[in-house]
Amino acid sequence: MDTPERDQQLWLITAATVVGVLMLVAAVVVAVAVQQAPGPHALEMSLTTPWRR
């Protein structure tokens, strides 16, 4: 039988793992986006272009 303390520890570990994985994925996405961007204003242009129509 699992005790509530152990169950809470498992939930904390699971949450920490999920947050860590999400941070890693976000870091990779940002790195790829920065590498593919032709210039420093590429992200700004892509964000503002749809509203200029």
Residue pairs with C-beta under 8 A, 6 or more apart in sequence:
2 10
33 43
37 43
